[in-house]
């Protein structure tokens, strides 16, 4: 029982932490979008990164900042198969005066972290909270029955096997 109590607290806290992280990621992206400048860019390369069991393609994008300087950056979000092709035109968002803050204007590039962390956090939180709520509901029903139920005395006459289907 002690392991169950520890597990439900851990699940709930991990869920809350991940939901808080998703909220801060959402807020950060929202603030970024309020001040961001949009410029056209071109995918110049696709960097392949291999992990132990899969690989991911990260686009490298070149664009010109507000002073006309050429800036190149590697997107922090990748995919397999590649979401972009070499030579493809993309819209780039960046904070004025900070071209290193550049991101590709795409749903997953902007909202992917908040979406993934929030989804996983919601699952952890719901499982942890459910581990608190379900026993409380069961105990509440049993307590209600004890308080308002009517005691019935009974006995048995015989025990037999049900052979009919």
C-alpha positions as semicolon CSV with decimal commas, in nm:
position;residue;x (nm);y (nm);z (nm)
1;X;0,000;0,000;0,000
2;X;0,290;0,233;0,074
3;X;0,427;0,178;-0,279
4;X;0,085;0,268;-0,422
5;X;0,076;0,593;-0,224
6;X;0,428;0,683;-0,334
7;X;0,352;0,597;-0,695
8;X;0,039;0,810;-0,712
9;X;0,221;1,109;-0,563
10;X;0,512;1,067;-0,806
11;X;0,282;1,037;-1,110
12;X;0,082;1,343;-1,007
13;X;0,392;1,555;-0,939
14;X;0,560;1,451;-1,266
15;X;0,238;1,535;-1,450
16;X;0,209;1,875;-1,282
17;X;0,574;1,951;-1,356
18;X;0,538;1,859;-1,722
19;X;0,214;2,059;-1,753
20;X;0,391;2,359;-1,601
21;X;0,677;2,315;-1,849
22;X;0,430;2,296;-2,137
23;X;0,259;2,612;-2,014
24;X;0,590;2,801;-1,999
25;X;0,683;2,675;-2,346
26;X;0,343;2,791;-2,475
27;X;0,389;3,132;-2,310
28;X;0,741;3,165;-2,451
29;X;0,623;3,087;-2,804
30;X;0,327;3,323;-2,771
31;X;0,553;3,606;-2,656
32;X;0,797;3,527;-2,938
33;X;0,516;3,545;-3,196
34;X;0,397;3,884;-3,063
35;X;0,734;4,045;-3,138
36;X;0,867;3,830;-3,421
37;X;0,955;3,961;-3,766
38;X;0,886;3,741;-4,068
39;X;1,131;3,704;-4,358
40;X;1,150;3,459;-4,646
41;X;1,412;3,188;-4,620
42;X;1,543;2,891;-4,816
43;X;1,630;2,543;-4,692
44;X;1,997;2,503;-4,788
45;X;2,070;2,163;-4,636
46;X;1,927;1,877;-4,433
47;X;2,143;1,756;-4,145
48;X;2,091;1,387;-4,067
49;X;2,127;1,297;-3,701
50;X;2,127;0,932;-3,602
51;X;2,034;0,804;-3,260
52;X;2,054;0,442;-3,146
53;X;1,745;0,323;-3,332
54;X;1,636;0,599;-3,572
55;X;1,746;0,906;-3,762
56;X;1,613;1,259;-3,795
57;X;1,656;1,528;-4,061
58;X;1,705;1,885;-3,937
59;X;1,666;2,162;-4,197
60;X;1,933;2,430;-4,232
61;X;1,777;2,761;-4,342
62;X;1,931;3,079;-4,484
63;X;1,754;3,416;-4,468
64;X;1,839;3,786;-4,458
65;X;1,787;3,980;-4,135
66;X;1,650;4,334;-4,122
67;X;1,997;4,478;-4,204
68;X;2,026;4,258;-4,512
69;X;2,292;4,027;-4,359
70;X;2,272;3,662;-4,459
71;X;2,197;3,440;-4,159
72;X;2,195;3,061;-4,153
73;X;2,055;2,844;-3,876
74;X;1,970;2,481;-3,809
75;X;1,613;2,422;-3,695
76;X;1,576;2,268;-3,351
77;X;1,292;2,047;-3,471
78;X;1,350;1,764;-3,712
79;X;1,157;1,476;-3,859
80;X;1,186;1,150;-4,049
81;X;1,105;1,164;-4,332
82;X;1,230;1,518;-4,382
83;X;0,956;1,783;-4,365
84;X;1,141;2,013;-4,605
85;X;1,349;1,969;-4,920
86;X;1,672;2,145;-5,020
87;X;1,584;2,464;-5,208
88;X;1,235;2,485;-5,057
89;X;1,116;2,833;-4,959
90;X;1,005;2,876;-4,598
91;X;0,889;3,163;-4,380
92;X;1,133;3,247;-4,101
93;X;1,035;3,421;-3,777
94;X;1,288;3,594;-3,551
95;X;1,304;3,862;-3,285
96;X;1,422;4,194;-3,437
97;X;1,792;4,243;-3,367
98;X;1,830;3,876;-3,267
99;X;1,859;3,667;-3,584
100;X;1,989;3,377;-3,372
101;X;1,634;3,343;-3,235
102;X;1,511;3,236;-3,579
103;X;1,257;2,958;-3,619
104;X;1,076;2,817;-3,918
105;X;0,713;2,931;-3,923
106;X;0,558;2,586;-3,899
107;X;0,313;2,439;-3,650
108;X;0,548;2,175;-3,511
109;X;0,851;2,406;-3,513
110;X;0,663;2,654;-3,298
111;X;0,428;2,444;-3,085
112;X;0,580;2,093;-3,090
113;X;0,754;2,107;-2,752
114;X;0,449;2,246;-2,571
115;X;0,225;1,989;-2,740
116;X;0,441;1,685;-2,665
117;X;0,533;1,782;-2,308
118;X;0,173;1,886;-2,236
119;X;0,032;1,562;-2,374
120;X;0,267;1,341;-2,176
121;X;0,218;1,559;-1,867
122;X;-0,160;1,529;-1,899
123;X;-0,136;1,150;-1,911
124;X;0,089;1,137;-1,602
125;X;-0,134;1,381;-1,415
126;X;-0,457;1,202;-1,503
127;X;-0,316;0,863;-1,402
128;X;-0,180;1,004;-1,075
129;X;-0,496;1,200;-0,996
130;X;-0,707;0,896;-1,087
131;X;-0,510;0,695;-0,834
132;X;-0,631;0,946;-0,571
133;X;-0,989;0,987;-0,695
134;X;-1,095;0,625;-0,760
135;X;-1,015;0,498;-0,407
136;X;-1,180;0,809;-0,259
137;X;-1,497;0,744;-0,457
138;X;-1,499;0,378;-0,355
139;X;-1,447;0,468;0,011
140;X;-1,718;0,732;-0,016
141;X;-1,971;0,481;-0,150
142;X;-1,884;0,231;0,121
143;X;-1,911;0,500;0,388
144;X;-2,247;0,614;0,251
145;X;-2,372;0,255;0,262
146;X;-2,255;0,213;0,621
147;X;-2,421;0,544;0,725
148;X;-2,751;0,514;0,539
149;X;-2,784;0,147;0,456
150;X;-3,007;-0,105;0,624
151;X;-2,856;-0,410;0,786
152;X;-3,004;-0,731;0,650
153;X;-2,957;-1,063;0,828
154;X;-2,948;-1,366;0,606
155;X;-2,842;-1,723;0,593
156;X;-2,784;-1,983;0,327
157;X;-2,977;-2,298;0,261
158;X;-2,744;-2,486;0,034
159;X;-2,456;-2,456;-0,208
160;X;-2,476;-2,607;-0,556
161;X;-2,300;-2,590;-0,888
162;X;-2,480;-2,410;-1,171
163;X;-2,463;-2,650;-1,463
164;X;-2,703;-2,458;-1,691
165;X;-2,563;-2,220;-1,950
